[in-house]
Amino acid sequence: MAGLRWIVVALPLLAACTAPSISALDAPTGPERTVVMVQGTNVLFSRIVWDAGLPGERTVPGGFLGGYMFSVPPGATNGPHPVALENGRGRSAPATFTVTDPVAIGGPRVDHVMLVSNSFPAPGKLLVWLYVQGANIDVGSVVQVDGVDAATVAHKALRNELFGIAPASLGFPIRHYLSLLAAPDTLAAGSTVSITVRNLDGTVSGAFPYTLPANAASVDSDGDGLLDTWETAGFDADGNGAVDVDLAALGAKPYRRDVLLEVDVMNGLANPPIATAPGSPGTFDLARGMFAAAPVINPVDSNGINLIIDASGTVPFVQTIGFGAADNAMLGTANYSTVKAANFTNAVRGNIYHYAVWGNAQPGGFSGISDIVFDLAGNVTGPGDDFIVSFDDFGASFQTLRSQVETLAHEFGHDLMQQHGGNNNNQLKPNYWSVMAYTWQLRTGRNNATRRQRVTCWPFYYAAAGATEPAGALPGAINAVVDYSEGMAASVTENNNTLNETTGVCGLAVDWNDDGDQADLNLSADADDDGVLGVVTDFANWRALNFRGPALNGTVLP
């Protein structure tokens, strides 16, 4: 998320010819399972020695080709522990890590799987190195493929920012993310395998299904819907042997997820997307930054997701534009498909780009809409490739940089198959901390009473520790940091008199029944305002993004 602090891995290029040394531990104190980065010299091919020099000293797992990272062992006793590096030339002087009281942390969760190498030694056979990553995975964890342990080593890690919220108040606290390199035995090409991770304490993650490539031509190492060959040699839309889109020139790479978006802005808008100014990022810069800060670890490239935006085009002004609107110049209406056909080179970009129109308004007055695919029961069945941003006619309180970034990310999130409630379309979940929820999107433009009713966790919304909305009022400083959910919030049980205003949804007091105080206990209330009292759950967006919309040519809603 936006508050993540990347842990940079820098390994020496040559094997050590002398004993290693430790200059610092980047986190010298913390509870068990803390991921620690070791700074020093001759780290390559070194080992981590825990309780070095004590009777119970032991070697603990390190990172890929060196002891630059380790996890504090589960069950480690409180107090100081000497840590040393060791190689064939000797042992370093110890550094001290002080173990503190245990802190709540969720179990291991697999979020993404990539390929870092692949070969097809025989028809139907595949040899791969898998790049498995996720939340709360230990250095030293083991990847299992269809229940069979694979040779595994940790690679990179990042710590998670909780904005001052106590982990114990979360349902699935994430203290860090970690990636693993795994080399399973020969697999069946084109098959779907079940990936799990077993942590040092024996806990095993839920199963993550992963479909292997059927042949070399179908390899998409990072799983972004763009084949490796397209990202390295260019995209040939019509198959005539000529490159139509030079993806590499746009910054696309095969080992980092890239997503492409063309946004055409209507001429004559009163509140167009805010442009970049010296020292001040604009709307599209901040959207790119949101995706770049995603909790996604990449093996050789920068972390996060690379959002490539082409905002160079414009379209003529109309009062309203909609997927089902009529083309009527006298009434000032236009059909989205007509506008797209006239301004988007579908034959060249249609299978790789999302397309959006940033317009004035749409029928019904909504702030935006996507062509995400629904079935007759209202369930999402597929991603989209088109969307509209349409709140130029909203009041002045909504015309802010933050509201622009929120609405762009919200509608684009629909294209990527995300719903208002994560696993459903409940729009006002208090424990779904995502710009996909209407508790977040356009929040700062609403009045105090509405904000009080739309309960959320303020520090996560504002990406600022200590942020609050006294009686619904906005804080003095508001940034434009926007995010999707990581799935950390505790479930909210609305019935059986289990709601407490003193603890809210993240340990902060809220006014569940809107009676002007935050002191009521043992309430039953419709926390997400869906007309039903039940259990309201969070949902992790980042691990669920679906990049297939352009390739599937998302169905336009009637």
C-alpha positions as CSV (number, residue, x, y, z in Angstrom):
1,M,0.0,0.0,0.0
2,A,1.0,3.6,-0.1
3,G,2.7,3.5,3.2
4,L,5.0,0.5,2.5
5,R,8.7,1.0,3.0
6,W,10.6,-1.1,0.5
7,I,13.5,-3.1,1.9
8,V,16.2,-2.9,-0.7
9,V,18.4,-5.9,-1.4
10,A,21.9,-5.2,-2.7
11,L,24.2,-8.2,-3.0
12,P,27.9,-8.1,-3.8
13,L,28.9,-9.3,-7.2
14,L,31.8,-11.4,-6.1
15,A,32.2,-14.2,-3.5
16,A,33.8,-13.1,-0.3
17,C,37.5,-13.7,0.2
18,T,37.5,-12.6,3.8
19,A,35.3,-13.0,6.8
20,P,32.0,-11.1,6.8
21,S,31.2,-8.1,9.0
22,I,27.9,-6.5,10.2
23,S,27.6,-2.8,10.2
24,A,23.9,-2.6,11.3
25,L,20.6,-4.5,11.6
26,D,18.0,-2.3,10.0
27,A,15.5,-3.3,12.7
28,P,17.5,-4.0,15.9
29,T,14.4,-4.6,18.0
30,G,11.0,-6.3,17.4
31,P,8.9,-9.3,18.2
32,E,9.3,-12.8,16.9
33,R,8.9,-13.2,13.2
34,T,10.3,-9.7,12.5
35,V,12.1,-9.6,9.1
36,V,15.5,-8.2,9.6
37,M,17.9,-6.9,6.9
38,V,21.6,-7.3,7.7
39,Q,23.9,-4.5,6.5
40,G,27.6,-5.3,6.2
41,T,30.4,-6.6,4.0
42,N,31.0,-10.0,2.4
43,V,27.4,-10.9,2.9
44,L,27.4,-13.1,-0.2
45,F,27.4,-16.8,0.6
46,S,27.4,-16.0,4.3
47,R,25.1,-17.7,6.9
48,I,23.1,-16.2,9.7
49,V,24.0,-17.4,13.2
50,W,21.3,-16.7,15.9
51,D,22.5,-16.6,19.5
52,A,26.0,-16.5,18.3
53,G,28.5,-17.6,20.9
54,L,25.8,-18.9,23.3
55,P,25.3,-22.6,24.1
56,G,22.2,-22.7,22.0
57,E,23.5,-21.0,18.9
58,R,22.1,-22.1,15.6
59,T,22.0,-21.2,11.9
60,V,18.8,-19.7,10.7
61,P,17.7,-19.3,7.1
62,G,18.9,-16.3,5.1
63,G,18.2,-14.9,1.7
64,F,19.1,-15.9,-1.8
65,L,22.9,-16.4,-1.9
66,G,23.6,-14.7,1.3
67,G,22.8,-13.8,4.9
68,Y,21.3,-10.3,4.1
69,M,17.9,-11.1,5.7
70,F,16.4,-13.4,8.3
71,S,13.3,-13.8,10.4
72,V,13.4,-13.7,14.1
73,P,12.7,-17.3,15.1
74,P,9.2,-18.1,16.3
75,G,9.1,-18.5,20.0
76,A,12.3,-16.4,20.5
77,T,12.6,-15.3,24.1
78,N,12.4,-11.7,25.1
79,G,15.7,-9.9,25.5
80,P,19.0,-9.4,23.6
81,H,20.2,-12.0,21.1
82,P,23.7,-11.9,19.4
83,V,23.5,-12.3,15.7
84,A,26.6,-13.0,13.5
85,L,27.4,-13.7,9.9
86,E,29.7,-16.6,9.0
87,N,31.4,-17.9,5.9
88,G,34.3,-20.2,5.1
89,R,36.7,-17.4,6.1
90,G,35.4,-16.8,9.5
91,R,32.7,-15.2,11.6
92,S,31.8,-11.6,12.1
93,A,31.6,-9.8,15.4
94,P,28.0,-10.1,16.6
95,A,25.3,-7.5,16.4
96,T,22.5,-7.5,18.9
97,F,18.8,-8.0,18.2
98,T,16.5,-7.4,21.1
99,V,13.3,-9.5,21.1
100,T,10.2,-7.6,22.4
101,D,6.8,-8.8,23.5
102,P,4.8,-10.8,20.8
103,V,2.6,-8.7,18.4
104,A,-0.4,-10.0,16.5
105,I,0.4,-11.2,13.0
106,G,-1.7,-13.1,10.5
107,G,-0.6,-16.4,9.1
108,P,1.1,-16.9,5.7
109,R,-0.9,-15.8,2.7
110,V,0.1,-16.3,-0.9
111,D,-0.8,-13.3,-3.0
112,H,1.0,-13.6,-6.3
113,V,3.0,-16.2,-8.3
114,M,5.3,-15.3,-11.2
115,L,7.9,-17.2,-13.3
116,V,11.5,-16.2,-13.3
117,S,12.7,-18.9,-15.7
118,N,11.0,-21.6,-17.8
119,S,11.9,-24.3,-20.2
120,F,10.1,-27.1,-22.0
121,P,12.4,-30.1,-21.9
122,A,9.8,-32.4,-23.7
123,P,6.3,-32.0,-25.1
124,G,3.9,-31.3,-22.3
125,K,6.7,-30.9,-19.7
126,L,7.8,-27.7,-18.0
127,L,10.7,-26.8,-15.8
128,V,10.3,-23.5,-13.9
129,W,11.6,-21.3,-11.1
130,L,8.5,-19.9,-9.4
131,Y,8.5,-16.5,-7.7
132,V,6.0,-16.9,-4.9
133,Q,5.1,-13.9,-2.7
134,G,2.6,-12.8,-0.1
135,A,1.8,-11.6,3.4
136,N,3.5,-12.7,6.6
137,I,5.8,-15.2,5.0
138,D,8.9,-16.1,7.0
139,V,12.4,-16.1,5.7
140,G,13.0,-19.8,5.5
141,S,9.4,-20.8,4.6
142,V,8.9,-23.6,2.1
143,V,6.9,-23.5,-1.1
144,Q,4.7,-26.5,-1.7
145,V,3.4,-27.4,-5.2
146,D,0.5,-29.7,-5.1
147,G,1.5,-30.6,-1.5
148,V,5.1,-31.5,-2.4
149,D,7.9,-29.4,-0.9
150,A,10.1,-27.5,-3.5
151,A,13.6,-26.2,-3.0
152,T,12.9,-22.7,-1.7
153,V,14.9,-19.6,-0.7
154,A,13.8,-16.1,0.3
155,H,14.5,-13.2,-2.0
156,K,13.1,-9.8,-1.1
157,A,10.9,-8.3,1.6
158,L,9.0,-5.1,2.5
159,R,7.5,-4.0,5.7
160,N,3.9,-2.8,6.0
161,E,2.7,0.5,7.3
162,L,-0.2,0.2,9.8
163,F,-0.4,4.0,10.4
164,G,-0.3,3.6,14.2
165,I,-3.2,1.1,14.3
166,A,-2.6,-1.7,16.8
167,P,-2.2,-5.1,15.1
168,A,-4.4,-6.7,17.7
169,S,-7.4,-4.6,16.5
170,L,-7.0,-6.0,13.0
171,G,-8.5,-9.3,11.7
172,F,-5.5,-10.2,9.6
173,P,-2.6,-7.9,10.6
174,I,0.2,-7.8,7.9
175,R,3.6,-6.8,9.3
176,H,5.5,-7.6,6.1
177,Y,5.4,-9.1,2.6
178,L,8.1,-11.5,1.4
179,S,9.0,-13.3,-1.9
180,L,10.4,-16.8,-2.3
181,L,12.2,-18.5,-5.2
182,A,11.1,-22.1,-5.6
183,A,12.2,-24.8,-7.9
184,P,9.7,-27.7,-8.1
185,D,10.2,-30.9,-10.0
186,T,9.1,-31.1,-13.6
187,L,5.5,-30.1,-14.0
188,A,2.8,-30.7,-16.6
189,A,2.8,-27.8,-19.1
190,G,-0.6,-26.0,-19.2
191,S,-1.8,-27.6,-15.9
192,T,-3.1,-25.7,-12.9
193,V,-1.2,-26.4,-9.7
194,S,-1.9,-25.6,-6.1
195,I,0.7,-23.4,-4.4
196,T,1.0,-23.2,-0.6
197,V,3.6,-21.8,1.7
198,R,4.6,-23.5,5.1
199,N,6.1,-21.0,7.6
200,L,8.8,-21.7,10.2
201,D,6.2,-22.5,12.8
202,G,4.5,-25.1,10.6
203,T,1.5,-23.0,9.7
204,V,0.4,-23.4,6.0
205,S,-1.2,-20.8,3.8
206,G,-4.4,-21.3,1.9
207,A,-4.0,-22.8,-1.5
208,F,-3.3,-20.5,-4.4
209,P,-4.2,-21.9,-7.9
210,Y,-1.7,-21.1,-10.6
211,T,-2.0,-22.0,-14.2
212,L,1.3,-22.9,-15.9
213,P,2.1,-21.9,-19.6
214,A,1.3,-24.5,-22.2
215,N,4.2,-23.6,-24.4
216,A,7.0,-21.0,-24.9
217,A,4.7,-18.8,-27.0
218,S,2.2,-18.4,-24.2
219,V,4.6,-17.4,-21.4
220,D,3.5,-14.4,-19.4
221,S,6.0,-14.4,-16.6
222,D,4.4,-11.7,-14.4
223,G,0.8,-12.5,-15.1
224,D,-0.3,-9.1,-16.4
225,G,-2.0,-10.3,-19.5
226,L,0.9,-9.1,-21.7
227,L,3.0,-12.0,-23.1
228,D,6.7,-11.9,-22.5
229,T,7.4,-11.7,-26.2
230,W,5.2,-8.6,-26.5
231,E,7.0,-6.9,-23.7
232,T,10.4,-7.6,-25.2
233,A,9.9,-7.6,-29.0
234,G,6.8,-5.5,-29.3
235,F,3.0,-6.1,-29.8
236,D,2.0,-7.1,-33.4
237,A,-1.8,-6.4,-33.3
238,D,-2.6,-7.7,-36.8
239,G,0.0,-10.5,-37.1
240,N,1.7,-9.0,-40.2
241,G,5.2,-9.2,-38.7
242,A,5.4,-5.5,-37.9
243,V,5.4,-4.1,-34.4
244,D,2.3,-1.9,-33.7
245,V,3.0,-1.0,-30.1
246,D,6.6,-0.9,-28.7
247,L,5.8,-2.0,-25.2
248,A,9.4,-1.9,-24.1
249,A,9.7,1.7,-25.2
250,L,6.7,2.4,-22.9
251,G,8.5,0.9,-20.0
252,A,6.8,-2.6,-20.0
253,K,8.9,-5.5,-18.7
254,P,8.3,-9.2,-18.4
255,Y,9.0,-9.5,-14.7
256,R,6.9,-6.6,-13.4
257,R,3.2,-6.3,-13.9
258,D,2.3,-3.5,-16.4
259,V,-1.2,-2.2,-17.1
260,L,-2.0,0.2,-20.0
261,L,-4.7,2.9,-19.9
262,E,-5.6,5.5,-22.5
263,V,-7.7,8.4,-21.0
264,D,-9.2,10.9,-23.4
265,V,-10.3,14.1,-21.7
266,M,-13.3,16.1,-22.9
267,N,-12.6,19.6,-24.2
268,G,-14.2,22.4,-22.3
269,L,-14.4,20.8,-18.8
270,A,-14.6,23.1,-15.9
271,N,-12.5,20.7,-13.8
272,P,-10.2,18.7,-16.0
273,P,-7.6,16.4,-14.5
274,I,-5.1,18.4,-12.6
275,A,-1.9,18.7,-14.5
276,T,1.6,18.2,-13.2
277,A,3.3,21.3,-11.9
278,P,6.9,21.8,-10.8
279,G,7.2,19.9,-7.5
280,S,3.5,19.1,-7.5
281,P,2.3,15.8,-9.1
282,G,-0.9,15.8,-11.0
283,T,-3.9,13.4,-11.1
284,F,-2.3,10.9,-13.4
285,D,1.1,11.1,-11.6
286,L,-0.6,10.2,-8.3
287,A,-2.6,7.3,-10.0
288,R,0.7,5.9,-11.3
289,G,2.2,6.3,-7.8
290,M,-0.7,4.4,-6.2
291,F,0.0,1.4,-8.4
292,A,3.8,1.7,-8.0
293,A,3.3,1.5,-4.2
294,A,1.2,-1.7,-4.5
295,P,2.3,-4.5,-2.2
296,V,3.8,-6.5,-5.1
297,I,7.4,-7.7,-5.1
298,N,9.1,-8.1,-8.4
299,P,12.2,-10.2,-8.9
300,V,14.5,-8.0,-11.0
301,D,12.6,-4.8,-11.6
302,S,11.2,-2.1,-9.3
303,N,8.4,-3.3,-7.1
304,G,4.7,-2.5,-7.4
305,I,2.6,-2.3,-10.6
306,N,3.6,-0.2,-13.5
307,L,0.6,1.9,-14.6
308,I,1.2,3.3,-18.1
309,I,-1.2,6.1,-18.9
310,D,-1.6,7.8,-22.3
311,A,-3.5,11.0,-21.5
312,S,-2.5,12.9,-24.7
313,G,-5.9,12.7,-26.5
314,T,-9.1,14.7,-26.2
315,V,-12.7,14.2,-27.3
316,P,-15.4,16.8,-28.1
317,F,-17.5,18.1,-25.2
318,V,-21.0,16.8,-24.6
319,Q,-23.3,17.3,-21.6
320,T,-23.7,13.6,-20.9
321,I,-22.0,10.4,-22.1
322,G,-23.1,6.9,-21.3
323,F,-22.8,3.3,-22.4
324,G,-26.5,3.3,-23.3
325,A,-26.9,6.9,-24.1
326,A,-28.2,8.1,-27.5
327,D,-26.1,10.2,-29.9
328,N,-28.1,13.3,-30.0
329,A,-26.3,16.6,-30.6
330,M,-29.4,18.7,-29.9
331,L,-29.8,17.1,-26.4
332,G,-26.0,17.1,-25.8
333,T,-25.7,13.4,-25.3
334,A,-23.3,10.9,-26.8
335,N,-22.9,7.1,-26.7
336,Y,-19.6,5.9,-25.3
337,S,-19.1,3.4,-28.1
338,T,-19.5,6.1,-30.7
339,V,-16.9,8.2,-29.0
340,K,-14.5,5.3,-28.5
341,A,-14.8,4.3,-32.2
342,A,-13.9,7.8,-33.3
343,N,-10.9,8.3,-30.9
344,F,-9.4,4.9,-29.9
345,T,-7.4,2.8,-32.4
346,N,-9.1,-0.4,-31.4
347,A,-7.4,-2.4,-34.1
348,V,-4.0,-1.6,-32.7
349,R,-4.6,-1.1,-28.9
350,G,-7.9,-2.9,-28.3
351,N,-6.3,-6.1,-26.9
352,I,-3.8,-4.5,-24.6
353,Y,-5.2,-1.1,-23.5
354,H,-8.1,0.0,-21.2
355,Y,-9.9,3.0,-22.6
356,A,-11.5,5.8,-20.6
357,V,-13.3,9.0,-21.3
358,W,-13.0,11.8,-18.7
359,G,-16.3,13.5,-19.3
360,N,-18.7,16.0,-17.8
361,A,-21.6,13.9,-16.7
362,Q,-23.6,10.8,-17.5
363,P,-27.3,9.9,-17.4
364,G,-28.3,9.3,-13.8
365,G,-25.7,11.7,-12.4
366,F,-23.1,9.0,-11.4
367,S,-19.5,10.0,-10.9
368,G,-18.4,7.2,-13.2
369,I,-19.1,3.7,-14.6
370,S,-17.2,0.7,-16.0
371,D,-18.2,-2.0,-18.4
372,I,-17.2,-4.7,-15.8
373,V,-19.2,-7.8,-16.7
374,F,-22.2,-8.8,-14.6
375,D,-24.5,-11.8,-14.8
376,L,-28.3,-11.6,-14.5
377,A,-28.1,-11.9,-10.7
378,G,-25.8,-9.0,-10.4
379,N,-22.6,-11.0,-9.7
380,V,-19.4,-9.9,-11.4
381,T,-18.3,-12.5,-13.9
382,G,-15.5,-10.8,-15.8
383,P,-13.2,-7.8,-16.0
384,G,-13.9,-4.7,-18.1
385,D,-11.9,-2.7,-20.5
386,D,-13.8,0.6,-20.7
387,F,-14.9,3.2,-18.1
388,I,-16.1,6.8,-17.8
389,V,-15.2,9.4,-15.2
390,S,-18.1,11.9,-15.0
391,F,-18.3,14.2,-12.1
392,D,-17.3,17.5,-13.6
393,D,-20.7,18.9,-12.8
394,F,-20.5,18.0,-9.1
395,G,-20.1,20.7,-6.4
396,A,-16.9,22.5,-5.6
397,S,-16.2,20.4,-2.6
398,F,-15.7,17.4,-4.9
399,Q,-13.3,19.1,-7.3
400,T,-10.1,18.3,-5.6
401,L,-7.0,16.4,-6.6
402,R,-7.8,13.6,-4.1
403,S,-11.3,13.2,-5.5
404,Q,-10.0,13.0,-9.0
405,V,-7.5,10.3,-8.1
406,E,-10.1,8.4,-6.1
407,T,-12.6,8.4,-8.9
408,L,-10.1,7.3,-11.5
409,A,-8.8,4.5,-9.3
410,H,-12.4,3.5,-8.4
411,E,-13.6,3.1,-12.0
412,F,-10.3,1.6,-13.1
413,G,-10.6,-0.9,-10.2
414,H,-14.0,-2.0,-11.6
415,D,-12.3,-2.7,-15.0
416,L,-9.8,-4.8,-13.0
417,M,-12.8,-6.8,-11.6
418,Q,-13.1,-5.2,-8.2
419,Q,-16.5,-4.6,-6.6
420,H,-17.8,-2.0,-4.2
421,G,-17.7,-4.4,-1.3
422,G,-14.8,-6.6,-2.4
423,N,-16.6,-10.0,-2.4
424,N,-20.0,-8.3,-3.1
425,N,-21.4,-5.0,-4.1
426,N,-22.3,-3.6,-0.6
427,Q,-21.2,0.0,-1.0
428,L,-20.7,1.1,2.5
429,K,-18.7,-1.5,4.4
430,P,-16.9,0.1,7.3
431,N,-14.2,-2.5,7.4
432,Y,-13.3,-2.5,3.7
433,W,-10.5,0.0,3.5
434,S,-10.5,0.5,-0.3
435,V,-11.2,3.3,-2.8
436,M,-13.7,0.8,-4.3
437,A,-16.0,1.5,-1.3
438,Y,-18.3,4.5,-1.2
439,T,-17.0,5.1,2.4
440,W,-13.8,6.2,0.6
441,Q,-14.5,7.4,-2.9
442,L,-15.3,11.2,-2.8
443,R,-15.4,11.1,1.0
444,T,-13.7,14.5,1.5
445,G,-16.4,16.2,-0.7
446,R,-19.3,15.1,1.4
447,N,-20.8,16.8,4.4
448,N,-19.9,16.1,8.0
449,A,-23.2,14.1,8.7
450,T,-22.6,11.8,5.8
451,R,-19.0,11.1,6.8
452,R,-20.1,10.3,10.3
453,Q,-22.6,7.7,8.9
454,R,-20.0,6.2,6.5
455,V,-17.7,4.7,9.1
456,T,-14.2,3.8,8.2
457,C,-10.7,3.6,9.7
458,W,-9.5,7.2,9.3
459,P,-5.7,6.6,9.5
460,F,-5.9,4.1,6.6
461,Y,-8.1,6.4,4.6
462,Y,-5.8,9.4,5.0
463,A,-2.7,7.3,5.1
464,A,-1.6,9.2,8.2
465,A,-1.2,8.0,11.7
466,G,-3.5,9.8,14.1
467,A,-5.8,11.0,11.4
468,T,-9.4,11.6,12.6
469,E,-12.6,13.3,11.7
470,P,-14.0,14.9,14.8
471,A,-17.8,14.9,14.5
472,G,-17.3,14.2,10.8
473,A,-15.2,17.2,10.2
474,L,-12.2,17.0,7.8
475,P,-8.7,17.0,9.3
476,G,-6.5,20.1,8.7
477,A,-4.2,18.3,6.3
478,I,-5.4,16.1,3.5
479,N,-3.1,14.3,1.2
480,A,-4.0,12.6,-2.1
481,V,-2.6,9.1,-1.2
482,V,-5.2,6.5,-2.5
483,D,-5.2,2.8,-2.0
484,Y,-7.0,-0.5,-2.5
485,S,-7.5,-2.9,0.4
486,E,-4.9,-5.4,1.6
487,G,-7.6,-7.4,3.5
488,M,-6.5,-6.7,7.0
489,A,-9.7,-5.5,8.8
490,A,-11.5,-7.6,11.3
491,S,-15.0,-8.8,10.5
492,V,-17.9,-6.8,11.8
493,T,-20.9,-8.7,13.3
494,E,-23.9,-6.4,13.1
495,N,-26.4,-8.5,15.1
496,N,-26.4,-10.2,18.5
497,N,-25.6,-7.0,20.3
498,T,-21.9,-7.3,19.5
499,L,-21.0,-3.8,18.2
500,N,-19.0,-1.5,20.5
501,E,-18.6,2.1,19.7
502,T,-15.4,2.4,21.8
503,T,-13.4,0.1,19.6
504,G,-15.0,0.8,16.2
505,V,-13.5,-1.0,13.2
506,C,-9.7,-0.6,13.9
507,G,-9.6,0.1,17.6
508,L,-10.8,3.8,17.2
509,A,-14.1,4.9,18.6
510,V,-17.0,5.5,16.1
511,D,-20.7,6.4,16.4
512,W,-22.4,3.3,15.1
513,N,-25.9,4.5,15.8
514,D,-25.3,8.1,14.9
515,D,-26.6,9.4,18.3
516,G,-23.8,11.9,18.8
517,D,-21.5,9.9,21.1
518,Q,-19.0,7.1,20.8
519,A,-19.6,5.3,24.0
520,D,-22.5,2.8,23.4
521,L,-21.8,-0.9,24.0
522,N,-23.4,-4.1,22.9
523,L,-25.3,-2.7,19.9
524,S,-26.9,-4.2,16.9
525,A,-26.8,-2.0,13.9
526,D,-26.7,-2.1,10.1
527,A,-23.0,-1.1,9.9
528,D,-22.8,-1.3,6.1
529,D,-26.4,0.1,5.4
530,D,-27.4,-2.8,3.2
531,G,-30.7,-3.5,5.1
532,V,-29.5,-6.9,6.5
533,L,-27.9,-7.6,9.8
534,G,-25.1,-10.1,9.4
535,V,-21.3,-10.4,9.3
536,V,-19.4,-7.9,7.2
537,T,-16.0,-8.9,5.9
538,D,-13.0,-7.2,4.3
539,F,-11.5,-8.2,1.0
540,A,-7.9,-7.9,-0.4
541,N,-8.1,-6.1,-3.7
542,W,-4.4,-6.0,-4.7
543,R,-4.1,-9.7,-4.8
544,A,-7.3,-10.1,-6.8
545,L,-6.7,-7.6,-9.7
546,N,-7.7,-9.2,-13.0
547,F,-5.7,-7.9,-16.0
548,R,-7.6,-9.7,-18.8
549,G,-10.2,-7.0,-19.6
550,P,-8.6,-5.8,-22.8
551,A,-7.9,-9.3,-24.1
552,L,-11.5,-10.3,-23.4
553,N,-12.8,-7.1,-24.9
554,G,-15.1,-6.5,-21.9
555,T,-18.8,-6.5,-22.6
556,V,-20.4,-3.1,-22.6
557,L,-23.4,-2.8,-20.3
558,P,-26.7,-2.0,-22.0
